Amino acid sequence: MSEFQSQPSRWISAFLTPRVSDAPDPGELRASDRDRERVIAVLAEAAADGRLSLDEHEERVDQAWAARTLGELARLTVDLLPPESQPFRMDNRPVTALFRSESRTGRWVVPAEVPVTSLGGKVTMDLCEALLRSRRVVVQLAVLAGTVTLIVPEGVRIVTAPSARVGSVKNEVRLPPGATDYAQDAPVIELAGFVFAGKVVARSPKRPRKGFFRR
């Protein structure tokens, strides 16, 4: 008898009560110049199509350059774009896919622990432009007949926690060109929790193709 069959209530409860990280509010993180430039690009587009007046645009640009945290930047575009189109996402909500597809991509703040729940669904998490709050990120899995795909930069280590029940893991993450081993300070993605009748796929993004005449 499988562990799922012997203790079904334990596994089902993982879907009904996903874990929520108690990490500090991501809005308190310091903003970078790149984050400011992302917001200013949105403001410029809003001024060009009339959603902001010239005075409003100038005022918000000044506020963007003066912003110290991501939370201060986020307030400048909250009324201009829907949540999924914001320059960056800062929510700590668990990633949940119940018989559907769910994704986290683009510039988003990754907490130290990410609860991922999938019941017959597909979850895609792209960390290539993400801001990691810790060099070690724990992906707390609760997956039943689902697929979780992690897209991470080259050189990121994928490990499985000793207590995890993750049977099928396909690790296709590449080392950077010319590297023979992981860097000592390489980020680590740790898989914890369980995957039953599903799978986890970790891979690097496709490298850009070289031009026909380039070597």
ChimeraX attribute file (.defattr): number of C-alpha atoms within 10 A of each C-alpha:
attribute: neighborCount
match mode: 1-to-1
recipient: residues
	/A:1	5
	/A:2	7
	/A:3	11
	/A:4	13
	/A:5	9
	/A:6	9
	/A:7	10
	/A:8	11
	/A:9	10
	/A:10	11
	/A:11	17
	/A:12	14
	/A:13	11
	/A:14	17
	/A:15	20
	/A:16	9
	/A:17	9
	/A:18	18
	/A:19	18
	/A:20	14
	/A:21	14
	/A:22	10
	/A:23	11
	/A:24	11
	/A:25	12
	/A:26	20
	/A:27	17
	/A:28	12
	/A:29	17
	/A:30	13
	/A:31	18
	/A:32	13
	/A:33	12
	/A:34	9
	/A:35	19
	/A:36	22
	/A:37	15
	/A:38	16
	/A:39	23
	/A:40	23
	/A:41	13
	/A:42	17
	/A:43	22
	/A:44	16
	/A:45	14
	/A:46	18
	/A:47	17
	/A:48	13
	/A:49	9
	/A:50	9
	/A:51	15
	/A:52	17
	/A:53	13
	/A:54	14
	/A:55	10
	/A:56	13
	/A:57	20
	/A:58	15
	/A:59	11
	/A:60	20
	/A:61	20
	/A:62	12
	/A:63	16
	/A:64	26
	/A:65	17
	/A:66	12
	/A:67	19
	/A:68	17
	/A:69	18
	/A:70	22
	/A:71	17
	/A:72	18
	/A:73	25
	/A:74	21
	/A:75	13
	/A:76	19
	/A:77	19
	/A:78	13
	/A:79	11
	/A:80	16
	/A:81	12
	/A:82	9
	/A:83	14
	/A:84	11
	/A:85	11
	/A:86	20
	/A:87	22
	/A:88	22
	/A:89	22
	/A:90	20
	/A:91	14
	/A:92	19
	/A:93	14
	/A:94	16
	/A:95	18
	/A:96	22
	/A:97	23
	/A:98	17
	/A:99	13
	/A:100	13
	/A:101	16
	/A:102	16
	/A:103	15
	/A:104	18
	/A:105	16
	/A:106	19
	/A:107	19
	/A:108	21
	/A:109	22
	/A:110	20
	/A:111	25
	/A:112	17
	/A:113	23
	/A:114	20
	/A:115	21
	/A:116	24
	/A:117	29
	/A:118	26
	/A:119	20
	/A:120	17
	/A:121	20
	/A:122	23
	/A:123	24
	/A:124	19
	/A:125	19
	/A:126	22
	/A:127	21
	/A:128	17
	/A:129	14
	/A:130	18
	/A:131	18
	/A:132	15
	/A:133	16
	/A:134	13
	/A:135	13
	/A:136	16
	/A:137	19
	/A:138	21
	/A:139	20
	/A:140	22
	/A:141	26
	/A:142	26
	/A:143	31
	/A:144	22
	/A:145	15
	/A:146	24
	/A:147	23
	/A:148	25
	/A:149	18
	/A:150	25
	/A:151	19
	/A:152	24
	/A:153	20
	/A:154	19
	/A:155	19
	/A:156	22
	/A:157	20
	/A:158	20
	/A:159	14
	/A:160	16
	/A:161	15
	/A:162	11
	/A:163	10
	/A:164	15
	/A:165	17
	/A:166	22
	/A:167	13
	/A:168	14
	/A:169	18
	/A:170	13
	/A:171	15
	/A:172	16
	/A:173	20
	/A:174	18
	/A:175	17
	/A:176	14
	/A:177	8
	/A:178	6
	/A:179	10
	/A:180	8
	/A:181	9
	/A:182	15
	/A:183	13
	/A:184	6
	/A:185	8
	/A:186	13
	/A:187	19
	/A:188	16
	/A:189	22
	/A:190	18
	/A:191	24
	/A:192	21
	/A:193	20
	/A:194	21
	/A:195	25
	/A:196	18
	/A:197	14
	/A:198	21
	/A:199	20
	/A:200	20
	/A:201	16
	/A:202	23
	/A:203	19
	/A:204	20
	/A:205	17
	/A:206	8
	/A:207	7
	/A:208	6
	/A:209	7
	/A:210	8
	/A:211	7
	/A:212	6
	/A:213	5
	/A:214	6
	/A:215	5
